[in-house]
Amino acid sequence: MAALSIRDLDDNVREKLRVRAARHGRSMEAEVRSILTEAVEETANAGGIFDVLIDRFSALGGVDLELAPRTLTVRSADLSQ
């Protein structure tokens, strides 16, 4: 396993990281490992904006819309002019 040192980390960031780690019941080091692993996996699995939107709103369910029947027949454009 590799080791990683982070220099010049802002004290505010360090404190937020400490609180986040405590919320998840793990050490700061374990929290950083989790954050980095998740960030790399998300990048590798990113499918595009459509996939992101589907994932984000899929829990809301769908809507079935009733479409009105077409009353006009489709005709081609007149390009003779």
C-alpha positions in Angstrom: 0.0 0.0 0.0 1.1 3.5 -0.7 1.4 6.4 1.8 0.3 9.9 1.1 1.2 13.1 2.9 -0.9 16.2 2.5 0.9 19.5 3.2 -0.6 22.9 3.9 -4.1 21.6 4.6 -6.2 24.5 5.8 -7.2 24.1 9.5 -10.9 24.6 8.6 -10.7 21.7 6.1 -9.0 19.6 8.7 -11.7 20.3 11.3 -14.5 19.6 8.8 -12.8 16.3 7.9 -12.5 15.4 11.6 -16.2 16.0 12.2 -17.2 14.1 9.0 -15.0 11.2 10.1 -16.6 11.2 13.6 -20.1 11.2 12.0 -19.2 8.1 10.0 -17.6 6.4 13.0 -14.1 6.2 11.6 -10.7 7.8 11.9 -9.7 10.8 9.8 -7.3 8.6 7.8 -10.1 6.1 7.0 -12.4 8.9 6.1 -9.8 10.3 3.6 -9.3 6.8 2.1 -13.1 6.5 1.7 -13.4 10.0 0.1 -10.6 9.3 -2.4 -11.8 5.8 -3.3 -15.4 7.2 -3.9 -14.1 10.1 -6.0 -12.1 7.7 -8.2 -14.9 5.2 -8.6 -17.4 8.0 -9.5 -15.1 9.3 -12.2 -14.7 5.8 -13.7 -18.4 5.0 -13.6 -19.6 8.4 -14.8 -22.0 7.8 -17.7 -23.0 11.3 -18.6 -25.6 13.9 -17.6 -28.5 11.7 -18.7 -27.4 8.9 -16.3 -26.8 11.3 -13.5 -30.3 12.8 -13.9 -31.9 9.3 -14.0 -30.0 8.3 -10.9 -30.9 11.5 -9.1 -34.7 11.5 -9.9 -35.5 7.8 -10.2 -36.7 7.6 -6.6 -39.4 10.1 -7.4 -41.1 7.8 -9.9 -42.4 8.5 -13.3 -45.5 10.1 -14.8 -47.8 8.4 -17.4 -49.2 11.0 -19.7 -52.1 10.4 -22.0 -51.3 11.7 -25.4 -54.1 13.2 -27.5 -54.7 11.4 -30.8 -53.5 13.2 -33.9 -56.2 14.8 -35.8 -54.2 16.0 -38.8 -52.4 13.8 -41.3 -48.7 14.5 -41.7 -47.8 16.1 -45.0 -44.4 16.9 -46.5 -43.1 20.4 -46.9 -43.6 22.2 -50.1 -40.1 23.1 -51.4 -41.1 24.1 -54.9 -40.7 27.8 -54.5 
